[in-house]
Amino acid sequence: EVQFLESGGGLVEPGGSLRISCAASGFTFSGSAMAWVRQAPGKGLEWVSSTSSIGGNKYYADSVTGRFTMSRDNSKNTVYLEMNSLRVEDTATYYCAKAYHDIIVLPDLYWGQGIPVTVSS
Amino acid sequence: QPALTQPRSVSGSPGQAVTISCTGSSDDVGGYKWVSWFRQHPGKAPQLLIYDVFKRTSDVPDRFFGSKSGNTASLTISGLQADDEADYYCCSYRGTNVGSHVVVFGGGTKVTVL
């Protein structure tokens, strides 16, 4: 059974930083690209970032480039999203998901339950 | 502004068919076979229904049909059921002129079963 253990969400002030984590089990994590997708309250899905299976290649949406960093630790089956210079508009539920392929980094079948992040003063 | 354009809402009676369109460009939907569709019930994580334009995941019934023509992908749901009432999102790979690889989503379509 595929499971995700997500952590690190919460309330942070504008300009602050936060790191969220997603530990996966039930599939071959080290052979899988991974993605982060977010959803602002009452809004649609927005792709944030993806990383290849080994972590050598990372891709970002324009809205987070230069502020967010995605990383992974295959020894812990965990992906991370380090978020800096946070803005009110970064408030969202952040989902980790297995991605389709190292190059075609669309999220596919397996998704976590979501990590709420609120940026507010 | 979402990169892919979907209608905000569609509706149909039980047993009827509805079609959701997803319009992009030659840089995404029109240029590649990597188009997916997700369904999301309130308060839940998205669920993959369709990938590679038309392939269904193993537990998705054949009432769900994906297709593509030019820069527009479509999801048709036939034999509409109460549980089909949800938000539906299209998603596509987009290649960039700087050699990067990104993902774009549509704004989502709310399907209402009358």
HADDOCK unambig.tbl for C-alpha pairs under 7 A between the chains (distance, minus, plus):
assign (segid A and resid 44 and name CA) (segid B and resid 107 and name CA) 5.49 0.50 0.50
assign (segid A and resid 44 and name CA) (segid B and resid 108 and name CA) 5.96 0.50 0.50
assign (segid A and resid 45 and name CA) (segid B and resid 105 and name CA) 6.59 0.50 0.50
assign (segid A and resid 46 and name CA) (segid B and resid 105 and name CA) 6.32 0.50 0.50
assign (segid A and resid 47 and name CA) (segid B and resid 103 and name CA) 6.20 0.50 0.50
assign (segid A and resid 47 and name CA) (segid B and resid 104 and name CA) 6.52 0.50 0.50
assign (segid A and resid 59 and name CA) (segid B and resid 101 and name CA) 6.55 0.50 0.50
assign (segid A and resid 59 and name CA) (segid B and resid 102 and name CA) 6.53 0.50 0.50
assign (segid A and resid 103 and name CA) (segid B and resid 101 and name CA) 6.67 0.50 0.50
assign (segid A and resid 104 and name CA) (segid B and resid 93 and name CA) 6.43 0.50 0.50
assign (segid A and resid 106 and name CA) (segid B and resid 93 and name CA) 6.46 0.50 0.50
assign (segid A and resid 106 and name CA) (segid B and resid 103 and name CA) 6.03 0.50 0.50
assign (segid A and resid 108 and name CA) (segid B and resid 48 and name CA) 6.21 0.50 0.50
assign (segid A and resid 109 and name CA) (segid B and resid 48 and name CA) 5.47 0.50 0.50
assign (segid A and resid 111 and name CA) (segid B and resid 45 and name CA) 6.72 0.50 0.50
assign (segid A and resid 113 and name CA) (segid B and resid 45 and name CA) 5.59 0.50 0.50
